């Protein structure tokens, strides 16, 4: 069973291969072992959560770390709503999120000529690390900041997510 929020695009894989779920800004997805999740990040942040046996994985593509206006509270483009949705998807499959492992990526500075520090990518990255620490979710690895886009790809299973960086 696969679950996702928002408009996660599903692309069929080659014959016999699992489908690829491409997350766009604000998307949240849950996938089973062998299924692939992918996204492209700039200042946005992706959080990947997986149970210790690596049988399920969830990924979100966070656009805004700041609290939303009341009209946008349910939008998973906002960090709180995205993380809550990931937790709900995992709990719906019997996985307690606080027992999961996390990976965090993104938070780049897409306008280095304008902002040397204090840019939106920094805010997104800090929020993700602080929120996971607050919830007691261990972050096994993170690749945050810098002046690069990141293409993130992960096949749910024992391997770490793969990242390719492209300079701004």
Residue frames as qw, qx, qy, qz and C-alpha x, y, z in Angstrom:
[[0.000, 0.889, 0.458, 0.000, 0.00, 0.00, 0.00],
 [0.424, 0.150, 0.011, 0.893, 1.38, 3.39, -0.92],
 [0.116, -0.864, -0.455, 0.180, 0.28, 6.68, 0.52],
 [0.402, 0.093, 0.068, 0.908, 1.01, 10.23, -0.37],
 [0.035, 0.790, 0.400, -0.463, -0.26, 13.72, 0.19],
 [0.120, 0.700, -0.230, -0.665, -0.45, 16.51, -2.35],
 [0.775, 0.568, -0.045, -0.275, 0.29, 15.75, -5.99],
 [0.451, -0.501, 0.692, 0.259, 3.24, 13.37, -5.86],
 [0.655, 0.519, -0.365, -0.411, 3.98, 12.34, -9.44],
 [0.763, -0.205, 0.613, 0.014, 4.39, 8.61, -9.94],
 [0.456, 0.623, -0.513, -0.375, 6.53, 7.53, -12.88],
 [0.994, -0.010, 0.074, -0.079, 6.53, 3.86, -13.87],
 [0.353, -0.643, 0.630, 0.254, 9.96, 2.25, -13.59],
 [0.356, 0.378, -0.762, -0.387, 11.49, -0.06, -16.20],
 [0.828, -0.106, -0.436, -0.336, 9.87, -3.49, -16.55],
 [0.798, -0.211, -0.513, 0.237, 10.06, -5.21, -13.18],
 [0.337, 0.103, -0.376, 0.857, 11.35, -2.11, -11.38],
 [0.127, -0.652, -0.614, 0.425, 9.45, -0.16, -8.77],
 [0.177, 0.864, 0.312, 0.354, 7.83, 3.15, -9.63],
 [0.401, 0.038, -0.224, 0.888, 9.58, 6.41, -8.88],
 [0.149, -0.865, -0.475, 0.068, 7.71, 8.99, -6.82],
 [0.385, 0.317, -0.009, 0.867, 8.84, 12.52, -7.65],
 [0.254, -0.732, -0.496, 0.391, 8.08, 14.98, -4.87],
 [0.216, 0.633, 0.160, 0.726, 7.45, 18.61, -5.73],
 [0.035, 0.238, -0.425, 0.873, 7.44, 21.49, -3.23],
 [0.548, -0.189, 0.252, -0.775, 4.96, 20.73, -0.46],
 [0.820, 0.028, -0.484, -0.303, 4.64, 17.01, -1.23],
 [0.441, -0.432, 0.719, -0.319, 4.78, 14.24, 1.36],
 [0.790, 0.198, -0.480, -0.326, 5.04, 10.56, 0.43],
 [0.654, -0.382, 0.627, -0.183, 5.27, 7.15, 2.05],
 [0.680, 0.444, -0.523, -0.258, 6.90, 4.26, 0.20],
 [0.939, -0.267, 0.207, -0.069, 7.71, 0.60, 0.78],
 [0.553, -0.464, 0.584, 0.372, 11.03, -1.22, 0.48],
 [0.539, 0.154, 0.655, 0.507, 12.38, -1.01, -3.06],
 [0.249, 0.864, 0.403, 0.170, 10.27, 1.97, -4.10],
 [0.498, 0.066, 0.002, 0.865, 12.18, 5.13, -5.03],
 [0.067, -0.920, -0.328, 0.201, 11.50, 8.67, -3.81],
 [0.540, 0.155, 0.152, 0.813, 13.12, 11.66, -5.57],
 [0.001, -0.947, -0.296, 0.124, 13.09, 15.43, -5.31],
 [0.513, 0.433, -0.015, 0.741, 15.07, 18.51, -6.34],
 [0.425, -0.783, -0.331, 0.310, 15.99, 20.99, -3.62],
 [0.315, 0.654, -0.104, 0.680, 17.23, 24.55, -3.53],
 [0.123, -0.417, 0.459, -0.775, 16.45, 26.47, -0.34],
 [0.828, -0.270, -0.121, -0.476, 13.77, 23.89, 0.47],
 [0.181, -0.435, 0.847, -0.247, 14.52, 21.00, 2.82],
 [0.797, -0.041, -0.504, -0.330, 13.68, 17.32, 2.49],
 [0.444, -0.418, 0.698, -0.376, 13.36, 15.10, 5.53],
 [0.685, 0.109, -0.681, -0.236, 13.60, 11.36, 5.03],
 [0.545, -0.386, 0.577, -0.471, 12.32, 9.10, 7.82],
 [0.703, 0.152, -0.657, -0.226, 12.67, 5.33, 7.87],
 [0.854, -0.467, 0.109, -0.201, 12.03, 2.58, 10.36],
 [0.347, -0.669, 0.648, 0.106, 15.22, 0.87, 11.60],
 [0.700, 0.061, 0.699, 0.133, 14.50, -2.23, 9.45],
 [0.045, 0.380, -0.450, -0.807, 14.18, 0.04, 6.36],
 [0.257, 0.358, 0.888, 0.132, 10.85, -1.50, 5.33],
 [0.135, 0.871, 0.463, 0.094, 9.05, 1.86, 5.01],
 [0.401, -0.131, -0.005, 0.907, 10.22, 5.34, 4.26],
 [0.115, 0.892, 0.432, -0.074, 8.64, 8.76, 4.21],
 [0.433, 0.015, 0.133, 0.891, 9.90, 11.92, 2.56],
 [0.099, 0.889, 0.404, -0.193, 8.67, 15.50, 2.58],
 [0.452, 0.344, 0.175, 0.804, 9.67, 18.58, 0.59],
 [0.241, -0.763, -0.410, 0.438, 9.41, 21.57, 2.97],
 [0.349, 0.665, 0.215, 0.624, 9.16, 25.03, 1.43],
 [0.156, -0.731, 0.102, -0.656, 8.49, 27.24, 4.48],
 [0.470, -0.081, -0.735, 0.483, 9.80, 26.81, 8.01],
 [0.146, -0.080, 0.296, -0.941, 7.87, 29.79, 9.33],
 [0.270, 0.381, 0.810, -0.354, 4.36, 29.16, 10.69],
 [0.107, 0.380, 0.649, 0.650, 1.67, 29.60, 8.05],
 [0.345, -0.121, 0.068, -0.928, -1.13, 32.08, 8.03],
 [0.543, 0.069, 0.677, -0.492, -4.36, 30.56, 9.30],
 [0.743, 0.465, -0.049, -0.478, -5.61, 30.00, 5.74],
 [0.613, 0.516, -0.593, -0.071, -2.62, 27.77, 4.91],
 [0.523, -0.526, 0.590, -0.320, -2.35, 25.76, 8.14],
 [0.902, 0.035, 0.413, -0.118, -3.03, 22.39, 6.48],
 [0.654, 0.711, -0.257, -0.039, -0.62, 22.94, 3.57],
 [0.908, -0.267, 0.139, 0.291, 2.30, 20.51, 3.68],
 [0.506, 0.675, -0.106, 0.526, 4.44, 23.19, 2.04],
 [0.271, -0.777, 0.314, -0.474, 4.81, 24.40, 5.65],
 [0.269, 0.397, -0.833, 0.278, 7.21, 22.53, 7.89],
 [0.394, -0.124, 0.687, -0.598, 4.90, 21.75, 10.81],
 [0.805, 0.254, 0.128, -0.521, 2.15, 20.36, 8.58],
 [0.659, 0.475, -0.570, -0.124, 4.62, 18.33, 6.48],
 [0.118, 0.329, -0.867, 0.356, 6.25, 16.70, 9.51],
 [0.558, 0.017, 0.543, -0.627, 2.84, 16.01, 11.09],
 [0.818, 0.352, -0.137, -0.433, 1.68, 14.37, 7.84],
 [0.480, 0.438, -0.757, 0.066, 4.82, 12.20, 7.68],
 [0.173, -0.204, 0.812, -0.519, 4.25, 11.11, 11.27],
 [0.706, 0.161, 0.315, -0.614, 0.59, 10.30, 10.54],
 [0.758, 0.413, -0.419, -0.284, 1.49, 8.23, 7.46],
 [0.313, 0.361, -0.842, 0.250, 4.07, 6.24, 9.44],
 [0.349, -0.080, 0.701, -0.616, 1.73, 5.72, 12.42],
 [0.766, 0.251, -0.001, -0.591, -0.97, 4.60, 10.00],
 [0.775, 0.334, -0.533, -0.069, 1.34, 1.72, 9.07],
 [0.879, -0.446, -0.163, 0.045, 2.23, 0.89, 12.69],
 [0.670, 0.203, -0.211, 0.682, 5.59, 2.70, 12.77],
 [0.352, -0.864, -0.221, 0.284, 6.30, 5.10, 15.64],
 [0.450, 0.833, -0.070, 0.315, 8.14, 8.10, 14.13],
 [0.311, -0.853, 0.389, -0.154, 10.29, 8.65, 17.23],
 [0.805, -0.268, 0.511, 0.139, 11.81, 5.20, 16.61],
 [0.743, 0.628, 0.149, 0.174, 12.74, 6.11, 13.03],
 [0.555, -0.293, 0.212, 0.749, 16.06, 7.31, 11.65],
 [0.310, 0.902, 0.209, -0.214, 16.21, 10.62, 9.79],
 [0.548, 0.045, 0.312, 0.775, 18.21, 12.13, 6.96],
 [0.109, 0.884, 0.273, -0.362, 17.95, 15.85, 6.14],
 [0.545, 0.107, 0.414, 0.721, 18.97, 17.58, 2.91],
 [0.203, 0.780, 0.410, 0.428, 18.76, 20.99, 1.23],
 [0.349, -0.859, -0.189, 0.324, 18.64, 24.45, 2.73],
 [0.616, 0.126, 0.217, 0.747, 20.91, 25.94, 0.08],
 [0.012, -0.692, -0.073, 0.718, 21.49, 29.61, -0.55],
 [0.594, 0.519, 0.551, 0.275, 20.06, 30.16, -4.01],
 [0.239, 0.917, 0.089, 0.306, 21.07, 33.84, -4.11],
 [0.747, -0.328, -0.153, 0.558, 24.61, 33.98, -2.68],
 [0.338, 0.340, 0.086, 0.874, 25.29, 37.38, -4.28],
 [0.313, -0.643, -0.187, -0.674, 22.39, 38.85, -2.30],
 [0.727, -0.605, 0.091, -0.310, 22.52, 36.91, 0.98],
 [0.315, 0.514, -0.757, 0.253, 25.75, 35.81, 2.61],
 [0.158, -0.102, -0.907, 0.376, 23.88, 34.48, 5.64],
 [0.272, 0.301, 0.518, -0.753, 20.43, 34.53, 7.19],
 [0.383, 0.125, -0.546, -0.734, 18.73, 33.27, 4.03],
 [0.804, -0.090, 0.017, -0.587, 15.57, 31.16, 3.83],
 [0.801, 0.196, -0.566, 0.018, 17.59, 27.96, 3.28],
 [0.200, 0.284, -0.700, 0.624, 19.32, 28.49, 6.63],
 [0.517, -0.164, 0.327, -0.774, 15.95, 28.95, 8.34],
 [0.880, 0.068, -0.254, -0.397, 14.56, 25.77, 6.75],
 [0.656, 0.257, -0.666, 0.245, 17.62, 23.70, 7.66],
 [0.014, -0.267, 0.635, -0.724, 17.68, 24.91, 11.27],
 [0.689, -0.121, 0.132, -0.703, 13.97, 24.25, 11.68],
 [0.871, 0.111, -0.434, -0.204, 14.29, 20.67, 10.43],
 [0.513, 0.230, -0.703, 0.436, 17.20, 19.79, 12.73],
 [0.182, -0.213, 0.516, -0.810, 15.59, 21.45, 15.75],
 [0.761, -0.072, -0.045, -0.644, 12.17, 19.85, 15.15],
 [0.837, 0.102, -0.537, -0.029, 13.63, 16.36, 14.82],
 [0.316, 0.228, -0.681, 0.620, 15.81, 16.86, 17.93],
 [0.420, -0.206, 0.306, -0.829, 12.77, 18.14, 19.86],
 [0.868, -0.014, -0.126, -0.479, 10.81, 15.01, 18.84],
 [0.631, -0.449, 0.631, -0.036, 13.72, 12.71, 19.74],
 [0.891, 0.435, 0.131, 0.009, 14.25, 11.48, 16.16],
 [0.567, -0.505, 0.396, 0.517, 17.95, 10.77, 15.52],
 [0.537, 0.802, -0.158, -0.208, 19.43, 12.36, 12.40],
 [0.897, -0.112, 0.290, 0.313, 21.91, 9.86, 10.95],
 [0.495, 0.011, 0.345, 0.797, 23.16, 12.23, 8.27],
 [0.235, 0.879, 0.316, -0.269, 22.51, 15.68, 6.89],
 [0.479, 0.113, 0.349, 0.797, 23.73, 17.64, 3.88],
 [0.003, -0.886, -0.446, 0.126, 22.63, 21.23, 4.35],
 [0.157, -0.855, 0.082, 0.488, 23.54, 24.74, 3.25],
 [0.477, -0.149, 0.558, 0.663, 26.03, 25.84, 0.67],
 [0.340, 0.552, -0.134, -0.750, 25.34, 27.35, -2.74],
 [0.083, 0.142, -0.902, -0.399, 23.97, 24.35, -4.60],
 [0.790, -0.022, -0.122, -0.601, 20.83, 22.65, -5.76],
 [0.258, -0.275, 0.919, -0.117, 20.54, 19.04, -4.63],
 [0.731, 0.048, -0.466, -0.495, 18.94, 16.16, -6.49],
 [0.390, -0.304, 0.765, -0.413, 17.90, 13.66, -3.81],
 [0.754, 0.093, -0.509, -0.404, 17.04, 10.05, -4.60],
 [0.282, -0.334, 0.818, -0.374, 16.35, 7.18, -2.22],
 [0.674, -0.070, -0.656, -0.333, 15.20, 3.63, -2.77],
 [0.673, -0.530, 0.267, -0.443, 13.64, 2.50, 0.51],
 [0.947, 0.051, -0.281, 0.144, 16.03, -0.07, 1.89],
 [0.771, -0.468, -0.097, 0.421, 19.40, -0.36, 3.64],
 [0.541, 0.227, 0.100, 0.803, 21.33, 2.21, 1.58],
 [0.108, -0.546, -0.239, 0.795, 21.52, 5.91, 2.39],
 [0.443, 0.839, 0.275, -0.154, 19.78, 8.43, 0.19],
 [0.636, 0.089, 0.299, 0.706, 21.91, 9.59, -2.73],
 [0.057, 0.912, 0.158, -0.374, 22.56, 13.27, -3.41],
 [0.596, 0.299, 0.278, 0.692, 23.97, 15.00, -6.45],
 [0.136, -0.768, -0.184, 0.598, 24.86, 18.67, -6.01],
 [0.477, 0.573, 0.352, 0.566, 24.70, 21.24, -8.80],
 [0.318, -0.289, -0.186, 0.884, 26.32, 24.63, -8.09],
 [0.202, 0.840, 0.404, -0.300, 24.19, 27.76, -8.35]]
